[in-house]
């Protein structure tokens, strides 16, 4: 009986953590969309922070789920509620890649490097490659827009990694996220 109660608490903690990470990403996305948008196609955003955190702290499947949830919620809250499936795939890849890369390199490269590599690879695949090319296909973004997006992502990776490293230093937060098992 104690095992069932303990596993139920662990699942509730994970769901709570994932909901908070989703909320962080949605709020950051809304703020950045309103403050840092250049034209329609270019914007600096930190909305991947919660998605990357979910991938690193909970697992790649949870990171992908948070990415999809953030993209769908952001679309529903925006003035244009149409969900672009290619961009949703990019958002899922951000979370999944962060989780997979972190698990692959954390034992080999302990410390700050593994967090940076997880965030950088997640941005490169999900944000720069998939989402930027989706904008080229769906919204006729010019080819050089990929380089603008890559520049924005490079700055976002540094900021997001610094935030994640600050959270990792917090013992209470890490105690709350004590398991790295996937849901």
N, C-alpha and C positions, 0 to 999 in steps of 0.2 A: 504494500500500500504506500509506503514511504517513497518508493521508487517512482510510482505514478505521480504522486504529488510533486516530487522534485522535478521530473521531466515536464510536467505541466507548467511549473514556475519558469523553467528554462525556456520553454516555448513562448510563454507570455512575455518574458524579458526580450527575446529576440524579435517578436512581433512589435513590441513597443519601440525597440531600438530602430527597427526598419521604418516604422511609421514616423519617428522623429527625423530620420535621415531623409525620408521622402519630403517631409514638411520643410526641412532646411533647404533642400534643392528647389522646391517649388517657390518658396519665398525669395531665395537668392535670384532665381530666374526672373521673377516678376520685377524685382528691384533693378536688376541689370538691364532688362528689356526697356525699362522706362528711363534709365540714366545713360546707358552706354550703347545705344543703337545708332549706327551710321547708315543712313539709307534704310532699305528694307532688308537687305541680305546680310549685313555685317553688324555684329555686336560682340562686345566683350562680355563674357558671362562667367559666373562661378557656379552655375547651376549643377555642374557635374560633381561638386564636392560631396554631397550626400550619397550620390550614386557610387562614387569611388570608395567612400567610407564603407558602404554596405558590402561592396565586393571584397575589400580588405578584411574588415572585421567579422563579417558573417559568412561570406562565401560567394563564389562566382554566380551561382544560380540566384541567390538573393540579390546580388548586385544587379543582375540582368532584370529581375522583377521590379526592383526600385527604379531602374532606368525607364522601363516601360510605363510604370505608374506616374513618374514625374512628367514624362512627355505627354501622356494622355491628359493628366490634370492640368498641365500648363496650357495645352491647346484648348481645353474646355473653359479655362479662365481668361483666355485672350480674346481679342476682338474678332479673330478669325478661328473659330472652333474646329476647323477641319484638321484631322490627324493625317499627317504624311507618313505612310508606313515605312518608307526608306529612312526617314529621320528617326522613327521609333526603333528601327533595327539598330541604328547607330547608337542610340541611347542605351539599348540593351547591351550592345557590345562594350560600351564604356564600363559598365558594372562587371560584366563577365570577365573582360580582359584584366581589369584591376585585380580581381580575385585570383584569377589563374596565374598571372605574372607574380603577384605577391607570394603565393604559395610555392611557386617554382624557384624563386630567388631568395626568399627570406632566410633560409638556412645557410645558403652559400654566401649571401651578402647581408649579414645581420645589421640592424641599425637603420640609419637614415636612408641609405642607398636603396634598400628594397622598397621603401615607401615611395621614393622619387621615381624609381623604375616602373612601379605599378601605375602611378598617376600618369607618367609620361607616355607609357605604351597605351594606356586606356585612351588618352587624348589623341594620340597619333592614329590609332585604328578607328575609334568610334567617332571622334569629333572632326579630325582633319580629313581622313580618307572617306569614311562613309557619309557623314553629314554634309561635308562640303561638296562631294560629288553628287549627292542627292539634290542639293541646291542647284547645281549645274544642270542636272537632268530635269528637275521639276519646275524650277523657277528661272531658268535661263541665266544663271549667274555666270559672269565671264570667267575664263580659266584662271586669271590672276587672282581671283577671289580666294582660291585655295591658299595662296601665300599670305593673304591678309588673315584668314582664319587660322593658319599655322602660327602666325605671330601672336594673335590673341591667345591661342592655346598655350604657347610657350610661357606667357606671363601668368596665365591661369594655373598652370602646373606648379610653378614656383609658389604662388600664394596658397593653393590648395595643399601642397605638401607641407608648408609651414604650419598651416592650421591643423593638419592631421598629426604632425609631430608634437604640436602643443597638446593635443588631446591624448596622445599616447603617454605623455609625461604625467598626466593626471591619473593618480592611482584609483580614485573613486570611479572614474569613467571606465578604466580598464577592468576594474573589479566587476562592474556591471556587464561589460562585454567579455566576460571571462572565458568563453568558449568560442572557437573559430569554426565550429561545425556549421554546415549548411542546413537550412530549414528542411 
